[in-house]
Amino acid sequence: MRLRPTALAVLTAALCFSAQARPPVAAPPPPGSPPGAQAGTHAEAGTAARAGSKRSAPARADSARTDPPRPTSFFTLDDAFGRIQDTHPDLRLFGNQRSVLEAERDLAAQKPAYVAGAAIDNTLGTGALSGTKAAEITLTLASVFERGGKLDARRAFAQSRIDALAVDREGRRLDLLAEAARRYLAVVAEQRRIELAEFDIAQRKRAVAAARVRLEAGASPESGLLTAQAQLARAELDRSRAQRGLLAARQFLAALWGERDPGFAAVAGDPFALPQIQDATALASLLERNPELSRFVDQRRIAESRVRLAQTQSRADVDWQVGLRRQQENGDFGFVASVSMPLGAAARAQPGIRGAQAELALLETEREAKGLSLYSTLVEAQGRYRLGALETERLKQDVLPRLERAEKAADYAYRAGAISYLELALLQAESVAVRRQRLDAALDAQLALIEIQRLTGEPFLAAPTAPAGATP
């Protein structure tokens, strides 16, 4: 089966990423850095950029000639796919396997060898046969005449194994691309968790400042300030945990192409961009292009070739031999020839034929079972995707706007002394929990979408108007 070339690249749409839709994310500060360290880094970078803009054009040109190019820290899913396809040993392995199978095909295409022989009779005996006076020397040439199309059957069987190797490679390649998309999504998820932690830190800082003002005014006890500071410390701990998780996710992604130290700091992607997909019935019609099912087409060809090869054994081969004999006593020459053929070849071939036919029938059952398994997986992934997309959208449309208005009202009320810190803290925790719930729902939907694409080989792209920088 010939797969579409685009079937291997469709997973680039798995996360609906767009490198142009979102600027590169700066590398997070190391865990334990002060909250303002990252902002200070951006400020220093901006100052350096403004200072560099004042240099003369010749100076910039000279710097361009002398300074080595800096590797960019911006990384895309296409970059990951390219590195995997170029370096992953599982894909290189198929090249070696093809060489082995081609050698076996060439071996199967060889005809029976010619056998040259020599024989001496009537020598070193007794009486008239003593010595070599009565010796007879025979030179022979022998081979096997194959019947039943054995040569063509062997060649067809070997070629079918080579053809099946291409589909196996396609399947392994798609599996690797799907795994890369999942690991890439994990990096995006950790980046979004860092952003969520920064959001929580910002609101906790506002609460600490308001609690300090109320404490100084004598409107609240010190416990309110201490509780706000503890909540701020927990938010900073969440950020440190997400930063550590980002480092581990980057290393896990880079391990796919054997890189020990990831050469990228951050990746781009919007996990909230969730496209519309077809229903389960329409998606099921696309399963036929799945390499796990396409493999059965080639396996069937192999099994059919094996049946034909077994059937050729029902016709016995003919062994033939021709030669020239010389009698020593008179110097005369004579032509000799012989032909032999085993009997009962048809009966002896029947067990092999029945075994090959049973294996062919077994493939049909295995394909049916695999089709049911893939359909079940597809239906489960489609349902999980729709549930995640629905939850993500409802939280964005119905829950977050109300929470944002409640946050503003509660912040104003707390500063005015109308509510306690406990009420404000509960609202802030709920705000973070809802945003985290929305992120988890979107990530679960993206994982389901990756699985759907792996099964169907069909790209699903988000609408062009989908926001690239959705609220975490």
URGI-V894199 format. One record per residue. N is the residue number from 0. RES is the residue in three letters. PSI is psi in whole degrees, 0 to 359 (* if undefined). OMEGA is omega in whole degrees, 0 to 359 (* if undefined). NEAR is the number of other ideal C-beta (glycine too) atoms within 12 Angstrom. Layout:
N RES PSI OMEGA NEAR
N RES PSI OMEGA NEAR
//
This chain:
0 MET 134 180 25
1 ARG 117 180 14
2 LEU 151 177 27
3 ARG 139 178 19
4 PRO 327 183 11
5 THR 347 182 16
6 ALA 339 181 30
7 LEU 342 184 31
8 ALA 358 186 25
9 VAL 341 181 32
10 LEU 351 175 42
11 THR 340 178 31
12 ALA 4 187 31
13 ALA 322 180 47
14 LEU 5 181 49
15 CYS 45 183 41
16 PHE 150 175 37
17 SER 115 182 25
18 ALA 333 181 24
19 GLN 342 187 13
20 ALA 341 185 23
21 ARG 133 181 29
22 PRO 162 179 14
23 PRO 141 179 20
24 VAL 131 182 30
25 ALA 150 178 22
26 ALA 135 182 28
27 PRO 150 176 34
28 PRO 155 180 26
29 PRO 149 180 16
30 PRO 138 181 22
31 GLY 352 178 15
32 SER 152 178 18
33 PRO 152 182 16
34 PRO 331 182 23
35 GLY 4 184 15
36 ALA 317 181 21
37 GLN 319 178 25
38 ALA 322 178 18
39 GLY 323 178 16
40 THR 317 178 19
41 HIS 321 180 17
42 ALA 317 179 14
43 GLU 320 179 15
44 ALA 319 179 16
45 GLY 319 178 14
46 THR 317 179 14
47 ALA 322 180 14
48 ALA 319 180 13
49 ARG 322 179 12
50 ALA 321 181 11
51 GLY 333 182 16
52 SER 344 181 13
53 LYS 353 180 12
54 ARG 157 179 16
55 SER 160 180 11
56 ALA 318 178 11
57 PRO 323 180 10
58 ALA 320 179 15
59 ARG 320 179 15
60 ALA 320 179 12
61 ASP 321 178 12
62 SER 323 180 16
63 ALA 331 181 15
64 ARG 330 188 11
65 THR 326 184 10
66 ASP 135 176 12
67 PRO 151 180 8
68 PRO 139 179 9
69 ARG 133 177 11
70 PRO 136 180 13
71 THR 148 179 17
72 SER 1 181 21
73 PHE 128 186 25
74 PHE 139 182 37
75 THR 168 178 31
76 LEU 327 176 40
77 ASP 322 177 27
78 ASP 317 179 30
79 ALA 316 179 45
80 PHE 317 181 35
81 GLY 318 181 20
82 ARG 322 179 28
83 ILE 314 183 36
84 GLN 335 181 28
85 ASP 330 192 18
86 THR 344 188 19
87 HIS 129 184 28
88 PRO 332 179 17
89 ASP 326 179 25
90 LEU 325 176 29
91 ARG 334 181 21
92 LEU 327 182 18
93 PHE 330 176 26
94 GLY 318 177 17
95 ASN 321 178 16
96 GLN 323 178 22
97 ARG 320 178 24
98 SER 320 178 16
99 VAL 314 182 18
100 LEU 325 177 26
101 GLU 322 176 21
102 ALA 320 177 17
103 GLU 325 177 22
104 ARG 316 179 24
105 ASP 324 178 16
106 LEU 320 180 16
107 ALA 336 182 25
108 ALA 356 180 19
109 GLN 140 176 18
110 LYS 164 177 17
111 PRO 142 184 18
112 ALA 153 171 11
113 TYR 140 183 16
114 VAL 119 176 17
115 ALA 140 182 16
116 GLY 164 177 19
117 ALA 140 180 17
118 ALA 146 177 20
119 ILE 130 183 21
120 ASP 164 174 19
121 ASN 53 179 24
122 THR 153 178 20
123 LEU 36 178 14
124 GLY 216 181 16
125 THR 160 177 10
126 GLY 233 182 10
127 ALA 343 182 12
128 LEU 10 178 18
129 SER 151 180 13
130 GLY 215 182 15
131 THR 15 184 18
132 LYS 325 181 18
133 ALA 17 185 22
134 ALA 147 174 24
135 GLU 121 182 28
136 ILE 129 182 26
137 THR 128 173 28
138 LEU 130 186 22
139 THR 158 172 24
140 LEU 125 186 20
141 ALA 158 175 26
142 SER 190 181 20
143 VAL 132 175 23
144 PHE 110 183 21
145 GLU 135 179 25
146 ARG 156 176 24
147 GLY 10 179 24
148 GLY 35 182 20
149 LYS 321 182 31
150 LEU 313 179 24
151 ASP 323 180 21
152 ALA 319 178 29
153 ARG 317 180 30
154 ARG 318 180 26
155 ALA 321 179 26
156 PHE 315 180 34
157 ALA 321 180 31
158 GLN 325 179 26
159 SER 327 177 31
160 ARG 324 177 31
161 ILE 317 179 30
162 ASP 322 180 29
163 ALA 334 181 32
164 LEU 325 181 31
165 ALA 318 179 27
166 VAL 323 177 33
167 ASP 320 179 31
168 ARG 321 178 31
169 GLU 316 180 34
170 GLY 316 179 34
171 ARG 324 179 29
172 ARG 316 178 34
173 LEU 321 178 41
174 ASP 319 179 29
175 LEU 320 179 33
176 LEU 322 177 39
177 ALA 320 178 40
178 GLU 321 176 30
179 ALA 319 179 41
180 ALA 321 179 43
181 ARG 317 180 33
182 ARG 324 176 35
183 TYR 319 178 45
184 LEU 324 178 39
185 ALA 323 177 34
186 VAL 315 178 44
187 VAL 320 181 43
188 ALA 317 180 37
189 GLU 324 176 39
190 GLN 319 179 41
191 ARG 327 177 41
192 ARG 326 175 34
193 ILE 316 178 37
194 GLU 320 179 36
195 LEU 320 177 32
196 ALA 322 177 37
197 GLU 320 176 32
198 PHE 316 179 30
199 ASP 319 179 37
200 ILE 318 181 32
201 ALA 315 181 25
202 GLN 329 176 34
203 ARG 325 177 36
204 LYS 320 177 25
205 ARG 321 179 29
206 ALA 321 178 42
207 VAL 316 180 32
208 ALA 317 180 21
209 ALA 321 179 33
210 ALA 324 178 36
211 ARG 319 178 23
212 VAL 317 181 22
213 ARG 324 178 28
214 LEU 316 180 23
215 GLU 331 178 14
216 ALA 356 180 15
217 GLY 19 182 11
218 ALA 348 180 22
219 SER 156 180 27
220 PRO 170 180 16
221 GLU 335 180 17
222 SER 327 178 17
223 GLY 316 178 32
224 LEU 317 181 25
225 LEU 321 178 19
226 THR 318 178 27
227 ALA 320 178 35
228 GLN 323 177 24
229 ALA 319 177 20
230 GLN 323 176 31
231 LEU 318 179 30
232 ALA 322 178 20
233 ARG 321 178 22
234 ALA 320 177 35
235 GLU 326 175 30
236 LEU 319 177 20
237 ASP 321 178 30
238 ARG 317 179 38
239 SER 320 178 28
240 ARG 318 179 22
241 ALA 325 178 35
242 GLN 318 175 32
243 ARG 320 177 22
244 GLY 324 178 26
245 LEU 318 178 37
246 LEU 315 179 29
247 ALA 320 180 21
248 ALA 321 177 33
249 ARG 316 180 36
250 GLN 322 179 23
251 PHE 322 177 25
252 LEU 313 182 38
253 ALA 335 179 29
254 ALA 340 180 22
255 LEU 328 178 37
256 TRP 20 172 30
257 GLY 23 181 18
258 GLU 123 182 22
259 ARG 321 181 11
260 ASP 105 183 13
261 PRO 132 180 31
262 GLY 23 179 21
263 PHE 148 182 32
264 ALA 327 184 26
265 ALA 164 178 34
266 VAL 164 180 41
267 ALA 143 178 35
268 GLY 152 179 42
269 ASP 99 181 37
270 PRO 347 181 48
271 PHE 356 177 40
272 ALA 98 185 35
273 LEU 113 184 39
274 PRO 167 173 28
275 GLN 138 178 20
276 ILE 166 181 33
277 GLN 171 178 19
278 ASP 174 186 17
279 ALA 324 181 25
280 THR 316 179 13
281 ALA 321 179 17
282 LEU 326 181 34
283 ALA 330 179 27
284 SER 344 180 17
285 LEU 356 184 30
286 LEU 337 184 33
287 GLU 335 180 25
288 ARG 358 179 32
289 ASN 132 181 39
290 PRO 333 179 38
291 GLU 331 174 34
292 LEU 324 178 35
293 SER 330 180 33
294 ARG 328 181 31
295 PHE 333 176 31
296 VAL 314 179 27
297 ASP 324 177 32
298 GLN 327 177 31
299 ARG 320 177 27
300 ARG 320 178 27
301 ILE 315 180 31
302 ALA 320 178 30
303 GLU 321 177 25
304 SER 324 178 33
305 ARG 324 177 31
306 VAL 314 179 30
307 ARG 322 179 30
308 LEU 321 178 32
309 ALA 324 180 32
310 GLN 330 179 28
311 THR 338 180 30
312 GLN 349 179 31
313 SER 347 176 27
314 ARG 117 186 22
315 ALA 147 175 24
316 ASP 156 180 25
317 VAL 121 175 21
318 ASP 127 180 21
319 TRP 156 181 23
320 GLN 133 175 25
321 VAL 155 181 22
322 GLY 184 181 24
323 LEU 131 183 22
324 ARG 139 179 25
325 ARG 133 176 25
326 GLN 128 187 22
327 GLN 324 188 21
328 GLU 331 180 17
329 ASN 356 177 12
330 GLY 14 180 13
331 ASP 153 179 13
332 PHE 149 177 16
333 GLY 150 179 17
334 PHE 136 178 16
335 VAL 149 178 24
336 ALA 151 178 17
337 SER 149 178 18
338 VAL 137 178 16
339 SER 150 181 15
340 MET 130 179 17
341 PRO 149 180 18
342 LEU 155 177 9
343 GLY 26 182 13
344 ALA 323 182 23
345 ALA 318 180 20
346 ALA 320 180 14
347 ARG 335 182 16
348 ALA 344 186 26
349 GLN 316 178 17
350 PRO 318 178 15
351 GLY 322 179 23
352 ILE 315 180 25
353 ARG 321 178 16
354 GLY 317 179 20
355 ALA 320 178 28
356 GLN 322 177 21
357 ALA 322 177 18
358 GLU 323 177 23
359 LEU 317 178 26
360 ALA 327 179 18
361 LEU 326 180 19
362 LEU 322 179 28
363 GLU 318 178 20
364 THR 318 179 15
365 GLU 321 179 21
366 ARG 320 178 27
367 GLU 318 179 16
368 ALA 318 179 17
369 LYS 321 178 26
370 GLY 318 177 23
371 LEU 320 180 17
372 SER 316 179 19
373 LEU 321 179 32
374 TYR 319 178 27
375 SER 317 178 19
376 THR 320 180 26
377 LEU 316 180 38
378 VAL 318 179 24
379 GLU 317 180 21
380 ALA 321 179 35
381 GLN 318 177 34
382 GLY 320 179 23
383 ARG 323 179 27
384 TYR 314 181 38
385 ARG 321 179 28
386 LEU 315 179 20
387 GLY 319 179 32
388 ALA 319 179 35
389 LEU 315 180 22
390 GLU 319 179 27
391 THR 315 183 37
392 GLU 318 181 24
393 ARG 321 177 19
394 LEU 323 180 30
395 LYS 317 186 29
396 GLN 322 190 14
397 ASP 328 188 15
398 VAL 308 186 24
399 LEU 317 179 30
400 PRO 319 179 17
401 ARG 321 178 19
402 LEU 321 179 28
403 GLU 319 177 22
404 ARG 321 178 15
405 ALA 324 178 24
406 GLU 315 180 32
407 LYS 317 180 19
408 ALA 319 181 19
409 ALA 322 179 31
410 ASP 317 178 30
411 TYR 318 181 17
412 ALA 323 180 19
413 TYR 318 179 35
414 ARG 330 179 24
415 ALA 355 179 16
416 GLY 15 183 21
417 ALA 337 178 16
418 ILE 162 179 25
419 SER 168 178 24
420 TYR 328 180 39
421 LEU 317 178 21
422 GLU 318 179 22
423 LEU 317 181 38
424 ALA 320 178 35
425 LEU 320 180 22
426 LEU 319 178 29
427 GLN 318 178 38
428 ALA 321 178 26
429 GLU 321 179 24
430 SER 314 179 37
431 VAL 320 181 34
432 ALA 320 179 21
433 VAL 318 178 33
434 ARG 321 177 35
435 ARG 321 177 27
436 GLN 319 179 25
437 ARG 319 178 36
438 LEU 315 180 39
439 ASP 321 178 25
440 ALA 318 179 32
441 ALA 319 180 40
442 LEU 320 178 38
443 ASP 322 177 30
444 ALA 321 179 40
445 GLN 320 177 45
446 LEU 319 177 33
447 ALA 322 179 38
448 LEU 320 177 44
449 ILE 318 179 40
450 GLU 320 178 36
451 ILE 317 180 46
452 GLN 323 178 42
453 ARG 324 182 40
454 LEU 323 187 43
455 THR 339 186 39
456 GLY 25 184 36
457 GLU 127 177 32
458 PRO 139 175 26
459 PHE 112 184 35
460 LEU 143 176 22
461 ALA 159 178 31
462 ALA 148 181 14
463 PRO 336 183 13
464 THR 1 181 9
465 ALA 134 181 25
466 PRO 140 182 19
467 ALA 342 182 24
468 GLY 58 184 20
469 ALA 156 180 27
470 THR 133 182 27
471 PRO * * 35
//
